[in-house]
Amino acid sequence: MGAPQLLPRFIRAKQAPAYLGMCRAVFDAQVRPYVHEFPIGERGVGFDRQELDDWATAHVEAKAIDKKGASEQQLPRSERQKGDKSWRENRSQAFPKGKDFGTSTRRSTAKDFTNLLAQLTGKKQSAT
């Protein structure tokens, strides 16, 4: 087990957007105007990590979207919808006896296939 890793108190300007999980353009527009920056060395610029954390906390509190409880989200969508549910009780015309799955026991003939193909392609069948 290694020694606990210490987080630096000061974060350089190049690393600050990644620390907050955003691109530099968004950081410059939404964060930088509201936090203090200070020089590091002759050309470096730094930010206080705690101040960035405070900004992030305030941002989440101001912009967070209130979600419904997880218990309601776990229900199937059909049960979460409100309104007329009578259509769910109607039987399908395709399966008047209910849903039956499996392999068909009726063999299709070549005539059945040509009739189906004619229906799909829109060609009229001959009357013979």
Order of alpha helices (4+ residues) and beta strands (2+ residues): beta-alpha-beta-beta-alpha-alpha-alpha-alpha-alpha
